Amino acid sequence: MLNACKFLWRYIRGYWKRMVVTLILAAGSSITVLIGPEIYGEMVDNIWVYKSDMKLLIVPVLLVLAAYLGRALFIFFFRYNSEIFSQNIMVKIREDMYKNLGKLDFSYYDQNRTGDIMTKMTADADMIRHFCGYTMFEFARNIMLFIPAIIYMMTINYKLTLILLVLIPFVGYFAYKLQEKARPCYMENRNAFSALNTMVEENIAGNRVVKAFASENYEKEKFQLRNQRFKKAQINTSIVWSKYIPPLDMIASLFTVFLILFGGLLAMQGVENGGISSGDILTFSMLLWTLEGPTRMFGWLISESSRFSASVERVRDILDAKPEIVSNKHFVIKDRLNGKIEFRHVNFNYGDDPILRDINFVVEPGQTVALVGPTGSGKSTLTNLICRFYDVTEGQVLIDDMDVRTIELKTLRRNISTAMQDIFLFSDTISENIAYGNPDTDLEEIKRVSRVADAESFIYDFPDAYETIIGERGVGLSGGQKQRIALARALLKNPAILILDDTTSSVDMQTEHEIHKTLAEYFEGRTTIIIAHRISSVKHADQIFVLSDGQIIEHGTHEELISRPREEAYYRSVYENQYGDFDNFYKGGAVNGQK
């Protein structure tokens, strides 16, 4: 709990003035409560007992009305200020969480589920807001009510007050046990809720796959398991609550029992013999709820504090996460890179698994190179190292003879544009998706790159053309359409290095042929890396690298690679699988209208 409070102070100190005002208002609402019991006690002793003039009731009534009105105003402004205070803190925490998420590497997202992150951003952040806006101030308000009430009761009769305070250590004991048991329960509760949330998020995103495989029952069973886990966590929390809250409630009830017993004995003694008056008994009984209320509420406040502590720990999982990929202290900043790429004895492990082994090659500025090989051979991983989405385990990746780790990240990624294999389109207009990397680009430039990517051929089929809103993740578009929009987005960035990761795999052969014809002019003057399984996509490259099991096993031009013996060449075997009659094609024959 102490660490959670230290974390919260980082945000509170930015709004400490509003917090102080809120505490003053809380104190005001507490102190006004003490006015009524004093007046009622005086009335019993000086007015009703001695049957004085009834006009004397006017002042007490007005004072009580003023006290209640003042308390109502204090509470109104107290609630108003506490809500603004808590909302400001929650907004700042969420902004910091989102900002840090933007800095984190691919590796963080590889290890953390989307639903879990979303739960931390929403439910856990809101739990902190609830603590700041309600629990924290209620705790302070109860202390401000409890201590003045004790002092006031001591001035009336210290003996009776001390007798009542005998119960306080028992309150402390049960509150401590509750805090000790509740925190692990709430942590499991939040984790179970997060797992449930992740399950729902994945099923909504993958509903087409679920239906395609008729796996509704299987997913239902998975959901039930997570739902049962959440239910069990909730029940365990309730068991802890039920175990320790009733004793606290019982202790609060004992205040009344003690007052009746010991207060009655003191009243029997009479004021002249050191006892108390009837008015004092009434004052004590009215003040008693200032002891009972905080005592009953103390268990709830401890429980809420445990929930807060668990949520802080989960929020800090995001806030304290550090990116592994950071700019060197003496990084290089350049407006434009030339585009030379070199790999020197590069090894890369993902965890304990080796992905790339001893990769060596050089790509000169303006060259087009292709990466081919079986699925899982490390092609996409290799390009991720160029973008520095991951860092090499051993060796060096150089751009313009500079280690990428010495180039400022923004400079590096501003000069590289990637059309990724895993296409992601935002739920926005087509034009906004294409212009994502260059939001200030005019529509004519968007149309130009769309024509190069052969996207305009279908964009005008939509009623709103470039202003058509596409669904989440590109729902409503075919795979080929999404690829062409992603390609247009990459081209619009006008990078020094362009990476196309299987960008035309979902388009037909004729469309692919048209795209490559228009791309040929665009490739001039920039370094281009093409990852593809179709030979037609890579055969015009200046260099072709064949990867297998994380190693380069073949290297050369298209002509050089297909001229190798069949039994030694992966590239040639792929070529013959796709084109069949090797001799006819190599002598100049046409396949699908391509030479």
N, C-alpha and C positions, 0 to 999 in steps of 0.2 A: 504493500500500500504506500509505503514511503517513496519508493521509486516512481510509482504512478503519480504521486503528488508533485514530485520534482519535475517530472515530464510536463505536467499540467502548468506548472509555474512559468515555463518557457512561453506559454501563450497568454496566461493571465496577466503577466506584467505589462503587456502591451495595452491592456484595457483596465489597468488597476484603478483609475479614477472612477470608472463606472462601477467597479466592484465595491469600492469604498462607499459610494453613494447608496448602493443596494444594501450594504451592511447597515448603514445608518437607518435606512428605511425599515429594515428588519428589526433593528433595536427599538425603533419607535413603535412598531406594531406590537412588540413584546411588552414594553414598559406600560403602554396604555391599558393593558390587561389588568395591571395591578391596582388601577384606580378604583374599579368597581368594588372589589372585596373590602377595601378600606372604608369606603362610603357606607356599604351595607352593615359592616360591623359597628360603625359609629351610630347609624340609625337605630340598631337594636339596643345599644347601650344607653343612648342619650335621648331618643325620641319615643320609641315604642314602649320601652320599659317605664319611663317617667311620664308618658303621655303628655308631652309638651305640645306647644302650639303647632297645629298641622301646617301652618305657613312655612315652618322650618323644612318641610319636605321639598319645597320648590328648588332650593339651591342644590341639594343632592341629586334630584332628578335631572336638572340641567347639566350638572357635572358628569353624570353617567352617560347622558345623551351625547355630550361633547366628546367623552372618552371613546364611545362606540363609533361615532362619526370619524373621529381622528384615526382610530384603528382601521376603519374601512378605507380611508384615504391612504394611509401608510401601506396597507396591503395592496391596494390597486397599483400604486407607483412602484412598490417592491416587485410585484409580479411583472410589471411592464419592463422595468430595468433589468431584472434577472433574465428575461427572455431575450432581450437585445444583447446582453452580455454573453449568454450561452450561444446564441446564433452567430455572433461575431467570431467566437472561438472555434465553433464547428466549421465555419466557412474557411478560416485560416488553416485549420488542420487538414481539411479536404484539399485545399489548394496545395499545401505542402506535400500531401500524399501523391496527388496527381503529378506535381512537378517532379517528384523523385521517381515516380513510375516512368516518366519520360526519359529519365537519365539511365535507367537500368538496362542491362544487356539482354541479348537473346537468352542467355543461360538462366537468368532469373525467371523468365516466362516459361522456359523449358521445365522448370522445377516447381512452378506454382500454378494452380488451376485458376481459370478465369472466374469461376463462381466464388472461390475462396477470396480472391482479390476484391470482387464486387461486394461481398458481405462485409469485408473490413472497411471498404469505402463508404458503405451505407449504414448498416445496422450497428457496427461497432463505433463508428464516428458519432452516430446519433445517441448511443449510450453515453458517450463522453459529454455530449451536449446536455442530455438529461441530468447528468451529475452536476454540471456547471450551472444549469438553470434552475434546478430544484433541490436535489439532494444536498449539495454543499451549503446552500443558504438555509435550508430547513435545519440542517445540523447546527449552523451558527445561531439561527433564530431560537432553537430549543435551548441552547446553552444560555443565550441572552435572556430567556424566560426563566430558566431553572435557577441560575445563580442569584439574580435580583430577588426572586421569590424566596429563596432560602434565607438571604440576608434579612428580608422583610419579616419572615416568620421568626427568625432569631430575635428580632427586636420586640416581638410580641411575647414569645415565651421560648427561651432557648432549650428548656428541658424537653418539651414536646417535639421541638424541631430535631433535636439530637436523636430522640427515640425513632422518629420517622427515617432519619438518615442511616440508621442501622441496616436498612434494606439495600442501600446503594452498592456495597461490595458484591452482593449477590447479582445485581444487575451487571456489574463489570465482568463477573466470571462467565455468565451465560452469553454475554455479548462477545467476549473473547473466543469462546468455543464456537459460537456461530460463525464468526469471521474465519476461523481456522478451517472449519468444515465446508463453508459455503464457497470459498474461492475455487478449489479444484472442481467442484460441481458446476460452477458457472463457466469455467474454462471448457469443460467437456460439452456443456450446453452450447456454447458458441461454436465449437468445432463441429458438433453434430449438425447444427443449423447450417453451417458453411458447406458441409458435405451434401446436405439435402439441396441447398441452393445450387451447388455445382451440378448435381444430377439433373435438376430441372432445366438449367441453362443449356447443358449439353443436349438434352432431348429436344428442346425447342430448336436449337441450331441444327441438329441432325435428324429432324423429324422425317425428312424424305428417305434417309437411309433406313430408319426404323420401319417405315411403311413398305419400302422396297423389299426388305427381308422378312416382312410379316413378323417382326420381333416385338410386337406390342406387349404380349404376355411376359416375355423375358424382361423387358424394361420395367414393366409393372412390378415384377418380383424384386428387381433391383431397387426400385423406388420404395417399396414396402420395407425392405431391410433398412434403408437409410431413415425412413420415416419412423420405424420402430426404435432405431437408435436414438433419434431425437426425442421420441416419446419417453424412452427410458431415462434419458438425461434430465428431462423435465420432471419426471416422477422422483428421481433421486434428489433433485434440488428441493422439491416439495417435502420430501421426507426429512431432509435436514432442517428445513424451515419449520415443519411441524414438531420437530424434536426440541427446538430451542425457543421458539416464539411463545408457546403456551406458558413455560416457566416465567418468562418476562411479563406476560400478561397477568399471571398469578401474583407476581411481586407487586405489580401496579395496583392490583385489587387489595393487597395487604395494607397499602397506605390508608385506605378507608377504614379497614378493620382496626389498625393501630390508633387512628384518630378517635374512633368511637370508644375504644377501650381506654386508652390513656388520656385522651382529651376529656372523656366523661369523668374519670377519676379526679383530674385537675379541676374540672368545673365544680365537682362536689366539695372540694376543699374551700372554694370561695376565694375571691381576689385578695381579701385581707389576710388569708393564710398561705399566700404564695401560689394560689391557683389561677384560673383564668375565668373571664366573664363569658356570658352567653354570646356577646358580640364578637369576642375573640374566637370562640368556637366556630361561629358563622364565617368569619374571615378565613380561618384555617381551612374550613371545608371548601370554600370557594377557591382558595389558593392550591388546594390539594390536586386539582387537575393539572396545575403547572408542574407537579411532580409525576402524576400518573401519565399524562400525555407524552412527555419526553421519554418516560420509561417504556411505555407501549411502543412508541415510535422508534426507540433506539435500535431494536432488533431489525426493523425494516430498513433503517438508515445503514446499519452494518451490512445487511444483505445487498442493498443498492451499491454500497461502496465496493463490495466484492465483485459485483457485476462490472462496475466501472474499472476496477483493477484488471480484470480479465480482458476487457475490451482494449484497454491501453496497451497491454502486452501484445495483442494482435495487431493493433494499429502501428505499433513500433516495429513490427516485422517488416512493414513497408517503409516507414520513415527512416529506419536505421540501416536498411539495405544499401550496400555500396556497389556502384558499378565497377566491374573488373577492367573494363575498357575505358581508360581516361587519357586525356591529352598529356603528353610529356611537359615538364616544366619549361623546357626550352623548345617548344614546338614551333614548327614552320607554318607561316600563314602566306598563302598565295591566292591570287584571284583565279588563275587558270593554270592547271597542270598540263604538261605535254602529253602524258599518257603512256610513257614507257613503263612496262611491268616486268619485274624479275622475281622469280622464286629461287632462293638459294638453300638447298638442303632442308626443305621445310618438312617438319613432322607435326602432326596434330592428333591429339588424343581427346576424345570426348569421355570424360571420367577416366576410367581405366581401359577404355576400348580404343585401340589405334584406328584412326580413320584415314589419314594420309601419311605416306612414308617416303622420305627422301625425294621430294618433288623439286625438280630443277628445270627451269626454262626461262627464256627471255622473249618478250613481245615488244617490238619496236613501235614507236608512236605512229598511229594511223593504220596499223595492221589489223586485219580481221583474223581471229583465231577461233577454232572450234574445239569443244571438249565433247567427246563421245565415249561411250562405255556402258556396261550393264548398270541396271538400277542398283544404287547403293555403293557404287564404286568411288564416290567422293567428289563428283563433279560440282554439285551445288556448294558443298563445304569449301571447296577451293575458292570459289568466287566470294563466299562469305568472308574468307580471310583477306581478300583484296579490299572489301568494304570495311574491314575490321569490325565485323559483327562478333567475331571471335578472334583471339590472339593465338599465334602459333605456339605450339609446345616447344619446338626447337626450330632453329634456322631463322631466315628472314624473308619477309615479303617487302619488295622495294618498288616504289613508284618514282620515276625520274631520278633514280639512283639514291633515293631517300627511303630509309626504313619507314613503313607506314606508321610505326609507333612514335615517330618524331614529327609527324604531320598533324596539325590541329584537326580534330575530328570533323568540325564543320567544313573546313577546307577540303578534307578528303572526300566526304560524302556529298558535298556540293558539286564536286567534279565527277562523280560517278552516278550513273542512273541505272536502275535495275528493274527489269520486268520479271518479277519473281514467278517461280513455278506455282506457288500457292497464291492465287490471285485474290486480292481483297479489294472490293469496291464499297464505297461508303453509300449510305442511304441518302443520296443527294442527286442533283441533276447530272446528266452525262457530261456537260461542259465543266461543271465543278470538279468532277472526278478526273477528267483529263488535265485540268489546270491545277491539280492539287499541289504540285511542287512549285508552280509559278502562278500564284493566285491573281496577280495583276496583269496577266497575259490577256490580250484582246481576243475577241472571237475569231478574227481572221486567222490568227496564228494557230488557234485550236483547230480550226477547220483544215489548215494546211497539214498538220501532223496527222489528223484523222484520215486524210486522203492517203498519206504515205502508209499508214497502218491498215488501209482498206476498211476503215470503220465507218466512213461516211456513207458507204453503200447500203448500210442497214439503218443508220441513225435517222435518215429522212423517211424511213418507213414508219417511224413513230409520229403520232399527231403533233407532238410538241418538239420534235427534232432534238436539238441540243439541250433544250430545257426540260426534257423528259426526266421525271423522277424515277430512279431505279430502286428496286427493293433492297433490303438489307443484304449485304454480301453479294449484290448483283442478281438477286432473285428476279426472275422475269426475263433474263438474258440467257442465251445459249452459252456453252463453254467457249465456242469460237468467238462469239461477240464480246464476251468478257475479256478474252485474251487480246483482242484488237484494241479495246479501250485501254487496257493496261499497257499495251505497246505504245499507243499514242501518248499516254501519260509519261512514259519513260523518254520518248523522243522529244517531248516539249521541253524537257529540262535542259536540252542542248549541252550534254556533258562532254568532258574530255574522254571519258571511258564509259562505254555502253555495254551492259551485260544483259543478254537475252537468254533467260533460263527456260528452255522448252516452250518458247512463246507461241509457236504456231502448231502445236501438237493437236489442238482441237479443231483446226480448220481443214477443209478439204484440200486436196493436192493442187487443184487449179487456183484456189484463193491463195494458198501458200506461194505458188509460183508468181502470182501478181504482186504479193507483198514483197517478196525478195527482189523483184525487178525494181520496185520503187525504193526499196531500202538501199540498193546498191549505191545510188547517188548520195544518200544520207550518210552512209558509212565513211565516205571520203573525208580524210582529215581528222578522224577520231578513231581511237583504239576500240575495237569491238570484240567481245567474247560471246560466242554463241554456244549454248548447250542444247543439244538436240539428239533425237534417236533416228530421225529421218536423214538419210544421206543427202537428199535433195536440199536440205537446209544448210549443210555444212561444206558441200563439195567445192564451193568457190572460195573457201577461206584460204588465207595465205599460209597458215599452219594449222594442222589438225593434231590434237593430242588424244590418244586413246588411253583411258584409265581403266584399271581393273584391280579390285581389292586395294584401293588407295595408292596405287603406283602407276606411273606412266609406262605402258608396255609397248606403245608404238608412237611414232612422231614423224610427220612429213606432210607433203601436200596430198591432195586427193589422188593424183596420178601416181605418185610414189607409193602410196599405201595400197592401192588396188593392184599394183604390179608385183606385190610380194606373193610368195607361194601360198596357196590356199591353207595348207596345214599349219602355217606359222602366223597367219594374219587374222586377228579378230575383225578389223575394219573390213577386209575383203569379204569375210564370211557374212557380215551384216549386209554389205552391199549386194551380194548375190542373193541373199534371202529376200531383199526388197525388190531387186530388179531382174533376177532370174538370169537371162542370157547375157553373161558378162562380155563375151567376145563381140556380140552384136553391138552392145552399147559402147564398148571401148573403141570400136572401129568407126564410131560416128553415128550409129543408129539412134533412133528416137525412142524414148520411153515416156509415155504420157505427154508427148508434145515437148519434152525437155531434152536438151543436148548436154 
